[in-house]
Amino acid sequence: MMVEMAIALVLELEQKIHMVYLTAAQQTTNDVGRKFFRILAEEEESHVKYFERKLTEWKTSGTVVDETLRSLVPPAAVITAQVAHMTKQLDLASCPDLGQDLALLERALAAEKETAAFYQRLVNELPSSDRGLFERFLKIEHGHVAIVQAELDALNRAGYWFDFPEFTLEAE
């Protein structure tokens, strides 16, 4: 696969996942969930803008210059470590639309996994000289998968819901 085609395909995926989060932010009735989805929508929008610039750069010069792109979401390992240390609690009974939020998170997780799998394919198939642009995004997408999975686990009663532990075994 050529770099221009890879960038164009990634751009389509990033636009799709941006819309998943925008829609989810509009559909959830939970303020914390709305903030969560908006943050991820903002993150994905920054990816769209980044790849639009990269596609223009490629079409203009035939090369792309790697530039730093800051993620709003920490790496997957940091998310996993921090989930164990959260201390605020939330009464899930006060959140009437858990089924809807579960469906929104499942849609987001599927989109993130699809995107991460595509980045992995690019990293595996592109020449090493062209991988750098996509390797960084693979790490970012793994962070997105981890954070959406953590929220999904919460709704499935795995112990957390939108960053709030449902219970703790630690002495208060």
Secondary structure as UniProt FT lines:
FT   HELIX           3..27
FT   HELIX           31..61
FT   HELIX           76..83
FT   TURN            84..85
FT   HELIX           92..94
FT   TURN            96..97
FT   HELIX           98..125
FT   HELIX           128..155
FT   TURN            156..157
FT   STRAND          160..161
FT   TURN            162..163
FT   STRAND          164..165
//
